[in-house]
């Protein structure tokens, strides 16, 4: 009995180690990592994520060039295809191909975006690993 118990115990240890190595390799591979942030213009501006661009009358929000990952939520882009938004007049500041996503709006409030659904993961993240959802000021 003891020899087979030891063998089983060693096999379980090996399996655990293999699993941990696999997880570490997965975390080290950043190709599946993406970052997102949801907020109104003032919140995002305070974090240095967006700035206004353009003339005196028509200003557009744009992403700043120095994005700090600390201000974002880290997600696995292969697993997360729904982002909770819950903002009125929400829009994407980051650039993502048309048709690769859609906003789902509240039934009672057509301006309230409840969620962002990523329909085509590969296309959606093809330009940037940073997703910025903002509301108009």
N, C-alpha and C positions, 0 to 999 in steps of 0.2 A: 504493500500500500504506500509506504513512504516515498519510494522512488517515483511512482506515477504522480503523487501529489506535488513533489518537487518539480517534476517536468512540467506539470500544468501551471504551477506558480511561475516558473521561468518563462513559459510561453505567454502568460498574461502580462508579465513585466515587459517582454519584448514588444508585445502588441501596444502597450501603453506608450513605450518609448517611440515606436514607429508613428503612433498617432500624434504625439507631441512634436516630433520632427516635421511631420506633414503640416501641422498647424503653423509652426514657426516659418516654414518655407512659404506657406500661403500668405502669412502676414508680411513677410519680407518682400514678396512680390507686390509691387504697388500698382500694377496694371489694373487691378480691380477696385482700387480705391477712388472714391469721389467725395467731394465736399459740398455741402449745401448750407444755405442760410436763408431764412425767411424773415422779413421785417418791413417796417415802414421806412420811408426815406431817411428820416431823422436818426432812427436807430442804426441804420446801415452806414450813414454818413459818420456818426460818432465813432463807429468801429473802423473807419477808414476803408470801407468796402466800396462805396459808391461816391461819385461826385457829380456835380452838374456841369454840363457842357453846352456850349452854344451861345446864342445872342441874349439880349436882355429880355426879350419877350418869350421866345421859344427855347426852353432849356430841356435837354434830355439827360436822363440819368445814364451813367455808364460806370462800368467797373473800374476801379483804380488799378494801377499797374502793380502795386505791391500788396498782394493779398496775403494775409496772415492766417494760416490754417487754424490757429487757436480760436479764431472768430467763427469757425464753421463747424458743422456737425459732420463727422466722418461716417461714411456709409460704404457698404459693399455694393458697387454699381450692378453687379450681376444678381444680387438678391433683392435690392430695394427698388421697386418700380412705382411706389406710391409715396408721395411726400405730402404731409398735412400742411395746409396753407392757412385756411380760415382768416383770410383778409379780403376786404372789399377792394375792387379795382386792382387786383394783383396782376403783375406782368413779369415776364422774364427779362432781367437785365443782361444776364449772360446769353451768349449766342448759341442757339441749338436749332438744328434743321427743322423746318416746318414739316408737320406730319409725324414727327417722332414723339410728340407729346400732346396732351390735351388737359385743359383745366376742367374740373367737375364743379359745377355751381350749385348753390343751395336752391332747393325747390321754391322756397318762399322769398328769397332775395337773389335776384338774377345777377347782382354785382358782387356777391360774396363767393369767392372761389374757395371751395372746401378743400380740394386736393388737386395736386398735379399728378397726372398719370403718365409714366414714361412708357410709350407704346413700342418703341424700337430702341433698345438699350444701346446697341452698337452705334447707331446713327446719332442718338441723343448726345452721347458723350464724345463724339468724334472731334469736336472743336476744342473742348475744354473739360477739365475735371472739376470745375467749379460751377455750381448751380446757384444763381442768385435770384430770388423772388422778392420783389419789392412792390409797395403800393405807391400810388401817386401821393404827393404831399397834400 
